Amino acid sequence: MTIRKNTLLITLLFSAVSSAQIPSGYYDSAQGLSGETLQWALHNIIDNHTVKSYDYLWTAFFTTDDKYGNQYYVWDMYSNYNYRLGDDQGGSASGEGEGYNREHSWPKSWFNDHSPMNTDLFHIVPTDIYVNNRRSNYPYAEVGSTTWVSQNGSRVGYSVTPGYSGMAFEPIDIYKGDFARNYFYMATRYKGEDAGWTGSAMADGADLEDWAVDMLMEWHQNDPVSDKELDRNNAVYAIQHNRNPFIDHPEYVQYIYDPSGINNGTEPGLFFLNISPNPFTSSAVINYSLPFDETVSLNIYDISGRLVSTLQDGVHIASGDHQTVWSGARQGGAPVSPGIYFAVLNTSSSSAASRMVCTGQ
């Protein structure tokens, strides 16, 4: 397999707007694993999810793809139209902007419309009907010459991604990571359960082709996990009772598809640093996750790069998820002024920074 050797230094695992977190112990059986062994462990964790009907997907979208959190508008990653949840669902379309439907981002023809993958919400998203039809069952890829472009810039055309030169559909950059993590989920959830799948240019059954892995790893790195995905992961979990591991732990992508990076001294030492709430008024919780025991220094800087406060200074911390509270005060105890600040975490092997906004009282 051709592997793209990317080190994932900063990705988001938590959000102020997330209504739930990873259940305690959910990934315990995956700890310390890599390569195919890790993928099988994750498969066993997320296998046998609660299966819903195809009709139920319309209802699910009210919580999984509610764009503004008011159960009014659909979050459509293929177009710019604000469709009303329920009101604009289904039907046919002669052009863009006439309604939304249920898009199998991993086309159902690739798995012969089998159950349970034909209703698995982790790869089924609401999209513009007409754009969905133009996408057809083409693989995702980087497109060179285009034959059609949607209102939000999604494109159909011939692939220029090394390894595949046929027709393809390219989503816009801000959603490429979303679709990449959908695909890593599908390859893991249905690993060993793909008998009878037709497959495609992107995958042999549920196993991603080498060129697809390279491209999707790049998309995964360039478009990190967003608040949208965090919320959707929690919403789908409430329905299906399984999660997308690659949203919860983005480092699993590298641990499965580039395990050599873990063994040759170039392993990533930090995979997450995020602030909650953000913006904040008087104090903020700094969340971070370490895959290994590390010596940690955590500092707050202002927008000009001046040190504001030291929260941890060369402290030995065990692997796992951690939280540190910043009181919104300077080193001497005086509260900071409203503005932009940066939490910077350094370990022996890597560093990461996350922006935070203080609004004041």
QUIQUI-V853141 format. One record per residue. N is the residue number from 1. PSI is psi in radians with two decimals (NA if undefined). Layout:
BEGIN
n=N psi=PSI
n=N psi=PSI
END
This chain:
BEGIN
n=1 psi=2.33
n=2 psi=2.19
n=3 psi=2.32
n=4 psi=2.10
n=5 psi=1.50
n=6 psi=2.40
n=7 psi=2.12
n=8 psi=1.91
n=9 psi=-0.66
n=10 psi=2.07
n=11 psi=2.76
n=12 psi=2.35
n=13 psi=-0.38
n=14 psi=2.86
n=15 psi=2.59
n=16 psi=-0.48
n=17 psi=-0.01
n=18 psi=2.38
n=19 psi=-0.13
n=20 psi=2.91
n=21 psi=3.10
n=22 psi=2.25
n=23 psi=2.47
n=24 psi=2.24
n=25 psi=0.07
n=26 psi=-0.70
n=27 psi=0.30
n=28 psi=-0.69
n=29 psi=-0.16
n=30 psi=-0.09
n=31 psi=2.35
n=32 psi=0.09
n=33 psi=2.86
n=34 psi=2.98
n=35 psi=-2.61
n=36 psi=-0.50
n=37 psi=-0.75
n=38 psi=-0.75
n=39 psi=-0.71
n=40 psi=-0.67
n=41 psi=-0.75
n=42 psi=-0.69
n=43 psi=-0.80
n=44 psi=-0.52
n=45 psi=-0.74
n=46 psi=0.04
n=47 psi=2.86
n=48 psi=0.80
n=49 psi=2.87
n=50 psi=2.10
n=51 psi=2.29
n=52 psi=2.90
n=53 psi=2.84
n=54 psi=-0.68
n=55 psi=-0.57
n=56 psi=-0.37
n=57 psi=-0.61
n=58 psi=-0.74
n=59 psi=-0.72
n=60 psi=-0.66
n=61 psi=-0.41
n=62 psi=-0.44
n=63 psi=-0.53
n=64 psi=-0.45
n=65 psi=0.72
n=66 psi=1.88
n=67 psi=-0.73
n=68 psi=0.16
n=69 psi=0.32
n=70 psi=0.14
n=71 psi=0.59
n=72 psi=-0.88
n=73 psi=2.55
n=74 psi=2.43
n=75 psi=1.72
n=76 psi=2.09
n=77 psi=-0.05
n=78 psi=-0.32
n=79 psi=3.08
n=80 psi=0.06
n=81 psi=2.46
n=82 psi=1.52
n=83 psi=2.48
n=84 psi=2.25
n=85 psi=2.24
n=86 psi=-0.96
n=87 psi=-0.65
n=88 psi=0.32
n=89 psi=2.56
n=90 psi=-3.10
n=91 psi=-2.83
n=92 psi=3.00
n=93 psi=2.40
n=94 psi=-0.08
n=95 psi=3.03
n=96 psi=2.54
n=97 psi=0.29
n=98 psi=0.19
n=99 psi=3.01
n=100 psi=2.74
n=101 psi=-2.90
n=102 psi=1.84
n=103 psi=2.12
n=104 psi=1.74
n=105 psi=-0.56
n=106 psi=1.75
n=107 psi=2.41
n=108 psi=-0.38
n=109 psi=-0.38
n=110 psi=-0.39
n=111 psi=0.39
n=112 psi=0.55
n=113 psi=0.55
n=114 psi=2.77
n=115 psi=2.59
n=116 psi=-0.01
n=117 psi=-0.34
n=118 psi=-0.20
n=119 psi=0.28
n=120 psi=1.98
n=121 psi=-0.32
n=122 psi=-0.27
n=123 psi=0.00
n=124 psi=2.13
n=125 psi=2.67
n=126 psi=2.29
n=127 psi=2.79
n=128 psi=2.30
n=129 psi=-0.82
n=130 psi=-0.73
n=131 psi=-0.69
n=132 psi=-0.76
n=133 psi=-0.65
n=134 psi=-0.58
n=135 psi=-0.63
n=136 psi=-2.37
n=137 psi=0.52
n=138 psi=2.57
n=139 psi=2.75
n=140 psi=2.47
n=141 psi=2.97
n=142 psi=2.26
n=143 psi=2.40
n=144 psi=-1.68
n=145 psi=2.29
n=146 psi=2.59
n=147 psi=-0.29
n=148 psi=2.55
n=149 psi=2.32
n=150 psi=3.05
n=151 psi=-0.47
n=152 psi=0.04
n=153 psi=0.02
n=154 psi=2.49
n=155 psi=2.55
n=156 psi=2.38
n=157 psi=-2.92
n=158 psi=2.33
n=159 psi=2.48
n=160 psi=0.18
n=161 psi=2.20
n=162 psi=2.29
n=163 psi=-0.28
n=164 psi=2.26
n=165 psi=0.10
n=166 psi=-2.97
n=167 psi=2.53
n=168 psi=2.89
n=169 psi=2.25
n=170 psi=1.96
n=171 psi=2.90
n=172 psi=2.80
n=173 psi=-0.66
n=174 psi=-0.15
n=175 psi=0.04
n=176 psi=-0.71
n=177 psi=-0.64
n=178 psi=-0.86
n=179 psi=-0.59
n=180 psi=-0.80
n=181 psi=-0.53
n=182 psi=-0.74
n=183 psi=-0.68
n=184 psi=-0.61
n=185 psi=-0.88
n=186 psi=-0.73
n=187 psi=-0.46
n=188 psi=-0.80
n=189 psi=-0.67
n=190 psi=0.28
n=191 psi=2.21
n=192 psi=-0.02
n=193 psi=0.48
n=194 psi=0.38
n=195 psi=2.27
n=196 psi=-0.04
n=197 psi=2.40
n=198 psi=-0.64
n=199 psi=-2.98
n=200 psi=-3.08
n=201 psi=-0.36
n=202 psi=-0.40
n=203 psi=2.50
n=204 psi=1.71
n=205 psi=-2.15
n=206 psi=-0.09
n=207 psi=2.09
n=208 psi=2.44
n=209 psi=2.74
n=210 psi=-0.79
n=211 psi=-0.61
n=212 psi=-0.70
n=213 psi=-0.83
n=214 psi=-0.83
n=215 psi=-0.80
n=216 psi=-0.59
n=217 psi=-0.69
n=218 psi=-0.75
n=219 psi=-0.73
n=220 psi=-0.71
n=221 psi=-0.75
n=222 psi=-0.42
n=223 psi=1.47
n=224 psi=2.94
n=225 psi=2.31
n=226 psi=2.93
n=227 psi=-0.67
n=228 psi=-0.82
n=229 psi=-0.68
n=230 psi=-0.81
n=231 psi=-0.74
n=232 psi=-0.67
n=233 psi=-0.78
n=234 psi=-0.68
n=235 psi=-0.72
n=236 psi=-0.67
n=237 psi=-0.68
n=238 psi=-0.42
n=239 psi=-0.86
n=240 psi=-0.31
n=241 psi=0.50
n=242 psi=2.93
n=243 psi=2.88
n=244 psi=1.87
n=245 psi=-0.46
n=246 psi=-0.15
n=247 psi=-0.78
n=248 psi=-0.71
n=249 psi=1.43
n=250 psi=-0.44
n=251 psi=-0.32
n=252 psi=-0.47
n=253 psi=-0.88
n=254 psi=-0.68
n=255 psi=-0.49
n=256 psi=-0.87
n=257 psi=-0.20
n=258 psi=0.97
n=259 psi=-0.36
n=260 psi=-0.50
n=261 psi=-0.34
n=262 psi=-0.46
n=263 psi=-0.16
n=264 psi=0.32
n=265 psi=0.07
n=266 psi=0.37
n=267 psi=2.60
n=268 psi=2.36
n=269 psi=-0.29
n=270 psi=2.35
n=271 psi=0.01
n=272 psi=2.37
n=273 psi=2.08
n=274 psi=2.77
n=275 psi=2.44
n=276 psi=2.22
n=277 psi=2.85
n=278 psi=1.90
n=279 psi=2.83
n=280 psi=2.80
n=281 psi=-0.94
n=282 psi=-0.48
n=283 psi=2.78
n=284 psi=2.60
n=285 psi=2.20
n=286 psi=2.02
n=287 psi=2.36
n=288 psi=2.77
n=289 psi=2.33
n=290 psi=2.26
n=291 psi=-0.33
n=292 psi=2.84
n=293 psi=2.36
n=294 psi=2.77
n=295 psi=2.11
n=296 psi=2.40
n=297 psi=2.27
n=298 psi=2.06
n=299 psi=2.70
n=300 psi=2.31
n=301 psi=2.67
n=302 psi=-3.12
n=303 psi=-0.33
n=304 psi=-0.01
n=305 psi=0.12
n=306 psi=2.43
n=307 psi=2.25
n=308 psi=-0.79
n=309 psi=2.51
n=310 psi=2.08
n=311 psi=-0.60
n=312 psi=2.39
n=313 psi=1.64
n=314 psi=0.69
n=315 psi=2.33
n=316 psi=2.14
n=317 psi=2.40
n=318 psi=2.80
n=319 psi=2.72
n=320 psi=-2.94
n=321 psi=2.41
n=322 psi=2.73
n=323 psi=2.45
n=324 psi=2.34
n=325 psi=2.25
n=326 psi=2.20
n=327 psi=-0.01
n=328 psi=0.42
n=329 psi=2.71
n=330 psi=3.02
n=331 psi=-0.61
n=332 psi=-0.10
n=333 psi=-0.18
n=334 psi=2.40
n=335 psi=2.55
n=336 psi=2.78
n=337 psi=2.71
n=338 psi=2.47
n=339 psi=-2.91
n=340 psi=2.34
n=341 psi=2.89
n=342 psi=2.27
n=343 psi=2.19
n=344 psi=2.11
n=345 psi=2.25
n=346 psi=2.38
n=347 psi=-3.12
n=348 psi=-0.31
n=349 psi=-0.22
n=350 psi=3.13
n=351 psi=2.81
n=352 psi=2.72
n=353 psi=2.58
n=354 psi=2.33
n=355 psi=2.50
n=356 psi=2.64
n=357 psi=2.13
n=358 psi=2.13
n=359 psi=-0.26
n=360 psi=3.09
n=361 psi=NA
END
